């Protein structure tokens, strides 16, 4: 029998587990979700950009906050129900964690997959980028056509 190597947890890993446990307990007791989804992945040095999704009768409009990003570096891809964004950050964004154990992380990428509220036609999508704000216009998929009766 081989003895499996056990990785010792660092103090930071233990602290992250405790914070996660506290968040889950608060959510169960009070019914308040502390954070819908993490806004970063420290291990991959990625930030999830802030996003606003809304729809009109004809299209889904996604507005994405991408500071420190160049237009030519943005990678967008879409399917009928998702939009994926990836962009390297020109200037490293640092985050210092507060609390008894200080931790500093530099982020290198914005990356996020967004679930769309309606199915869209990705091949007809358009995007524009100005002053660190990306807007993506995705026409809704049409399932039926209205037939005029004469």
C-alpha positions in Angstrom: 0.0 0.0 0.0 1.3 3.4 -0.9 1.0 6.2 1.6 -0.7 9.1 0.0 1.1 12.4 0.3 -0.8 14.9 2.3 -0.4 18.5 1.4 -0.3 20.7 4.5 -2.7 23.5 4.3 -1.3 27.0 4.5 -2.6 29.5 7.0 -4.2 31.4 4.0 -6.1 28.2 2.9 -7.4 27.7 6.4 -8.5 31.3 6.7 -10.3 31.1 3.3 -12.2 28.0 4.5 -13.2 29.7 7.7 -14.5 32.8 5.8 -16.5 30.5 3.4 -18.0 28.6 6.4 -19.1 31.8 8.1 -20.7 33.0 4.8 -22.6 29.7 4.5 -23.8 29.8 8.1 -25.0 33.4 7.7 -26.8 32.5 4.5 -28.5 29.5 6.2 -29.5 31.4 9.4 -30.5 34.8 7.9 -31.3 33.9 4.3 -28.9 36.5 3.0 -26.4 35.4 0.4 -23.1 37.2 1.0 -21.8 36.9 -2.5 -23.8 35.4 -5.4 -20.6 34.2 -7.0 -16.9 35.0 -6.4 -15.7 38.1 -8.3 -12.2 36.7 -8.6 -10.2 33.5 -8.9 -7.0 34.1 -7.0 -5.4 30.8 -8.1 -5.8 31.9 -11.8 -5.2 35.6 -11.2 -8.5 36.4 -12.8 -11.2 39.0 -12.1 -14.8 38.7 -13.1 -15.8 42.1 -14.6 -18.9 43.9 -13.4 -21.8 43.2 -15.8 -25.2 44.6 -16.4 -27.6 42.5 -18.6 -31.0 43.8 -19.8 -33.3 43.0 -22.6 -35.6 44.9 -24.9 -38.3 43.4 -27.1 -35.7 42.7 -29.9 -32.3 42.2 -28.2 -30.3 41.4 -25.1 -27.8 44.1 -24.2 -24.8 43.3 -22.0 -22.7 46.1 -20.6 -19.3 45.0 -19.2 -16.9 47.2 -17.2 -13.3 46.5 -18.5 -10.9 49.1 -17.1 -7.2 48.9 -18.1 -8.1 46.8 -21.3 -7.3 47.6 -24.9 -10.0 47.0 -27.5 -7.8 44.8 -29.7 -7.2 42.4 -26.7 -10.8 41.7 -26.0 -12.0 38.1 -26.9 -15.7 37.6 -27.1 -17.6 34.5 -28.0 -21.3 33.7 -27.8 -23.7 30.8 -28.1 -27.5 31.0 -28.1 -27.6 31.3 -24.3 -24.2 32.5 -23.1 -21.6 35.2 -23.7 -17.9 34.7 -22.8 -15.5 37.5 -22.3 -11.7 37.4 -21.9 -9.3 40.2 -21.8 -5.8 40.8 -20.4 -5.4 43.7 -18.0 -2.7 46.2 -19.1 -1.9 47.4 -15.6 -1.9 44.8 -12.8 -4.7 45.2 -10.4 -3.8 44.5 -6.8 -6.1 43.4 -4.1 -5.0 43.4 -0.4 -7.1 41.3 1.9 -8.0 42.9 5.2 -8.1 41.0 8.5 -5.6 39.4 10.8 -3.7 37.7 7.8 -2.7 40.1 5.1 -2.6 38.8 1.6 -1.9 40.6 -1.7 -2.8 39.3 -5.1 -2.1 40.8 -8.6 -4.8 40.0 -11.2 -3.8 39.6 -14.9 -7.1 38.8 -16.7 -10.7 39.6 -16.9 -12.7 36.5 -17.6 -16.4 35.7 -17.3 -19.2 33.6 -18.8 -22.6 35.3 -18.7 -25.9 33.3 -18.9 -28.2 35.2 -21.1 -31.9 35.7 -20.2 -33.2 34.8 -23.7 -31.8 32.8 -26.6 -30.0 35.0 -29.1 -28.6 34.8 -32.7 -24.8 35.1 -31.9 -23.8 35.4 -35.6 -25.7 38.8 -35.7 -24.2 40.2 -32.5 -22.4 43.6 -32.5 -20.1 45.1 -29.9 -18.6 48.5 -29.2 -15.9 49.5 -26.7 -15.3 53.0 -25.4 -13.7 54.4 -22.2 -13.4 51.0 -20.6 -17.0 50.0 -21.2 -17.9 47.2 -23.6 -21.5 47.0 -24.9 -22.6 43.8 -26.7 -25.9 43.8 -28.6 -27.3 40.4 -29.2 -30.5 40.1 -31.4 -33.1 37.7 -29.9 -33.7 34.5 -31.7 -37.1 34.5 -33.4 -39.0 31.3 -33.0 -42.1 32.2 -35.0 -43.3 34.7 -37.5 -46.4 36.8 -37.3 -48.5 36.3 -40.4 -50.7 39.1 -41.5 -54.2 38.2 -42.5 -55.6 40.2 -45.4 
